[in-house]
């Protein structure tokens, strides 16, 4: 009854008939707006039309959640701090219990290295809104700057690219604006069209609440951020997001913390997109995006009988042998295999893609293998059980002509001796 009275009142002020509002609200708003543009009169009727137009357009938009008035968190102004460090700043010690292990077959990877600022990135599809490349500090990223909702999806040819076990990783910079939403779909075509959502993850800090929320057809679960990354401690910083799907279960990690577990999602995703309310002053910012099939290897407590373990979860700074802390999930797995199999020895083999000269790549791969060996020794592995070699770009397992192939070639292998 209240809604009916409001619509009647709007009709009286604006001259828009009730049937018009129901039948073609977008056309009505557009026509009235056009009439006002062609008129110089700032009358009371014009003001009424402005309110009606805004209300009608609002019917067709996904809206931001209202701010929680009970929140006492003091918040910075939304925006980007271009002096923000590229890493989260967490130490290896903070990642001691990290158990995320990426998939072993990379199907999509983009660090935006070949994209120019001010352009739309070459390996993504823009479904709605606006998005643009920019550099935040030293990190190249895609920014969703306009649209309600803006949505982008990986440009992948396969009609269905997620397997029955997969992992997704990316870095997210929190501007204090709308949080990124990752949507799951049954096909690549559905993801490109943003149609037929199976489930969604809302990730980050928004309106005073920080955490991860999963929504499905019959599920709505939330996981709160720990105090170390809540409120001001989350804003204006880079954070590493890691998502693992296996056996109908989703786990979501932010930096070193496992924030949310959904034990029974009841969906079989085959594609994804990223969505949210774009804002030029406080955009959604995404970098270093990677999708890999497989993952969740559980070798703990088992007899190791394989000839080698190929890993893509030990990551380094660009063109350096500095291990990133989020590599601890894979390193913890390897250390566990060695603890459970005291007779096993590993040769650690470093491999690169073909960027750079063969001589440089050979040296870099050996330095990286040495860094992994030394890290495992600091974790308690006996040095006599480890050795290292570098192979540079001489043993590719993927096509170096594609970014996914290059990403698969950058790997660390543990070869049983």
N, C-alpha and C positions, 0 to 999 in steps of 0.2 A: 504494500500500500504506500509506504514511504517513497519507493522508487517511482511509482505512478505519479504521486504528487509533485516530485521533483521534475519529472519530464513535462508535466502540464505547466509548471511554473516557467520552465525554460521556453516552452512554446509561446507563452504569453509575452515574454520579454523579447524574444528574438524573431518571432514570426515563423519559426520552423514548426511545421506540423508534426504531430505525433507519429503519423505513418511514415513521414520522411525520415525521422530519426531511426526508426526500425529498419526501413527498407535499404537506404543508401546513406549511412552516416558519413562515410568518407567523402562522398560527392557533395553532400550538403555542406560539410566543413570547408571543402575546397572552394565551392561556389561563393559562400559567404565571405571567405577570406579574400577572394578575387574582387568581390564587390567593394570591399573596404579599401583595397589598394587603389581602386579607380575613383575613390571619393576622398575629398579633403575634409569631410565633416567628422569631428571627434565627438559624436553624440553619445548619449546614454545607451542608445540601441547598439552602437558599435562596441561599447564596453561589454554589453551583454553577449554580443556575438563572439567576442574574444574568449569569454569564459566558456561559452558553449562549445566553441571549436576545440579549445584545450581539453575539455572534458571528453568530447567525442573521440579525439585522437588518442586519449589515454586508454580508451577501451581496447585499442589494438596494440598496445605496447606492454612488454614485460617491464615491471617497475622495480626500482630499488626497494629493498626492505626499509621501513622507517627506522631511524636511529633509536637505540635503546636508551630511553631517558634515565634509566636507573644506573647506567654505566658511569663509573667514577674515574675511568682511565683518561688521563690527560693525553691529547692526541696532537700530533704535528699537523701542519697544513698539508693537504694532499699535494703531491707533485713528485718530481724526480730530483734526486741529488746526484749530479753528474760526477761527484768525487767519490761515490760509493765504491768500496773495494769489490773486486770481481768474485771473491770467495766469501763464504759464509763466516769465516773466521773461527769455526769450530776446530778443535785439536783432534789428533788421532786418539787421545785418551777418551774424548767425548764419544767416539764411535766404537769403543771397545766391545759393546754388545750388539752392534749393528748386524743384522742378518739378511739384509736385502741382497739378492744375487740376480743380476740382469740375465735376460734370455741370451742364448748362445747364437742366435741367427738374427742379425740386424736387418730389418725390412724397411726402415726409414730412419734417416739421420740428417739433421741440418744444424750446423753451427753458424749459418748465414755468412760464412767467410767470403763468398764470392758475390754477395749482394751489396748494392750501394745504398748509402743513407738517402732517405727521401723517396726511395722506390719501393714497390711491393715485391717481396721475396719470390724468387723464381720457382721454388719448390712447394708452393702452397696455393690453395684455391681460396678465393674470397667469395663467400656466399652472400653476405650482406654487410652493410656498414662500410667502414674504412679502416685500413691498416697500413702501416708504413714501417720501413726499416729505420733504425737509429742506433747510435752507440751510447750505452749508459756506462760511464766510466771508461772501461776498456773493453766492454762486452757488447758484441753486436746482437741485436734483438729485434723481434717484431713487436710493434706497439699497436694495440687496438684503440683507435683514436676517436671513432664516431660510430653511432648506431645503437639501436635498442631493439633487439640485440645485434651486435656485430658477431659474425662467425667466420672462422677460417678452418680449413681442413688440409691435412697432408695431401700433396699431389702424388697419388700412387695409382698405377695403372690397374692393379689387380682388383677385381670386383669384391673380393673378400680377403683381407690381408692379416687379420688376427687369428691365431690358432687357438687350440683349447687350453693353452698356457702361454701367457705373454707378459711382458713388462713394458712400462712406459716411464720415461724419465725426462725431466726438463728443469730448467732453472727459472724461477719466478721472482721478479722484483716487485716489492710491495710499495705502491705509490700512495696508499690510503684511499684509493678509489674503489671501484667495484672489483670484487674478487673474480679470478678466472673460474669458469665452469667447464668441465670436461664431460662431454656427452657420449654415451655408447649407442651404437646402431647395429642393425642386422646386416647391413651391406654398405659398401663404399658409396653407392648411388644415394642411399638414404642420408649418409653423413654429409655428402656434398650439398644435398638439398635441405639439410637440417630438418628431416621429416621422419617420423616413426621412432622417437626416442625410446630406448629400452631402459636406460637409467642414467643418472648424472651424479657427478662429484663437484661440489663447491669447495674451493680450496683457498684458504688464506684468512686474512683479517678484514672484517667489514662491519661498520657501524658498531664498534665496541666489542664484537665477539670474534674470537680467533679460534679456528679449528677446521675440521673437515666434516662435511655433511654428505651422506649418500642418500639419494632418493630414487626409489623404483616404484613400480606399480602398486606394491603393497608394503614397501619398506621405507622407513625414514629414520636413519641412524646418524648420530653425531659423535664426534670425538673432539674433545677440547685440547687446545695447545697446552703444553706444560708451561710453567711460569717463565722459563728461560726465553721463550719466544712469543710471549703474549704482549699485546698492546704496543707501546713504543719500542719494545725490544724486537718486534717483527717488522715495523715500518722502516722504509727507506734503506732496505737491505736486500741482498740476494739470498734466496733460499732454494735448496735442492729438493725437488719433489720426486718421489719414486712410488710407482704403483705396480703391484703384482697381482695377476689373476691366474688362479689355478684351481681346478676341481670345485668350481662354483663359488669360490671364495675370493674376496678382494682384500688386499692389505695396502694401506697408504702410509707412506713415511714422509715426514718433513724434516729436513736435515738429518740429525742422528736419531730422531724419535719415530717410533711407530705410533701413529696418532689414531688410526681407525682400522678396525677389522670388521668386515661384513661376512659372517660365516656362510650364509646361503643367499646369494644374490638372485638366483632363479633366472638368470639370463645367460645367453651365449653370444657375447659381442663379437663383431667381425670388422668394425671400423669405429673411428672416433672423430670428433671435432672439438675445437675450443671456442667458447662463446662468452659473451658478457656485454655489459653496457660500456660502449666506448666513450672516452672522454679525453680530449686533447690535453687538458691540464693534468689529469690523473689517469693515464691510460693503463690498460692491462698489458703487462710486459712479459714476454716469454723468450727464452734463449736455450740453446743447446738441447734441442728436442731429439729424443731417440725412442724408437719402438723396436722391440726385439721379441721374436717368438722363442718359446722354451722358457727356461728359468725355473727358479725354485728348486734347484738341485739339492736333494737331501742325501748327502753321503755320510753323515755322522753315524757312527756305530756300525758301519758296514765294511765288509772286506773289500779293499780296492783291487779290482782286477783289470781295469782298463789300461791301455798303453799310454794314454795321455789325457790331460784335461785342457780344453781350449777355453780361455776366458776372455770376455770383453768387459768385465766389470772392474778391472784395474786401470784407472784413468790417470792421466798425467797432465800437467800444464802444457800448453802448446809449445812444441819444439824443445821440451825440457824433460828431465828425468825426475821431476818433483811429483810424487804421488799425491793425488787428491784424497782427503780423508774419507769421502764416501766410498772409496775402494775397499774399506775395511770389511764390508759384507763378504766379498769374494776372498779376501785374505784370511778372514776368520774361518771360512769354509775349508781352504787349503790347509791351514794350521790344524783344523779338526781332523782332516783326512790323515795327516801325518801322526797325530796323537793316537788315532784309532788303529793305525797300521805301522807299528814301530820298525818293521823290516823294510819299509818303502823309502826309497831315495828319489829325489826329483832333480832333473836338469831344468832350469828355468830359461826358456827361450823367448827372447824379445823380437817382435816383428813390427815393421812399419808399413805405411803405404809408400807410393813412389814419389811423394812430394819431396823435393830437394834432390841432392846428388846421391848416388849410391854410397859414396864414401861417408857422407854425413849421416845417412840413414843407418849404415852399419854401426857407426860409433854411437849414435843415439840409442839404437836398440840394445846394444851391450850395456850402456849406462842405465837404461831402464830395467833390464834384467838384474843388474847388480843392485839397483835400488829396491827391487822386490825381494831379492834374497836377503838383503840387510834388514828390511822391515820384518821379515819372518823370523830372523834370528833374534831381533829385539822382542818378538812375541813369544820367545821361548823355544824355538826350533833349534835343534843341534846343528851347528854349521857344517858338520861332517856329512849331513844328509842332503846338502844342497850344493849345486853348482850352477853356473850361468853361462849363457852364450847369446850373442846377438847375430841376427841374420838379415837385418835391414829390410829391404823390399824384395829380397831374392826368392821368397816362398809365398807368393800371394795365394789366398783362398777365395778371393772375390775379384770382381772386375774393377781395376783402378780407373776406368773411365767414368764410373758413377760414384756419387758420394756415399751410397750405401756400401758399395764394394770396397771403397777406401776404408770405411769404418770397420768393416769385417776384417780387413787386412791388418789394422792396428790392433794387435792382440798380444797376450802373454800366454804361452803354453807351458804346461808342467808335464814333462816327459819322464815316465817311469824308467829308472836305471836298473 
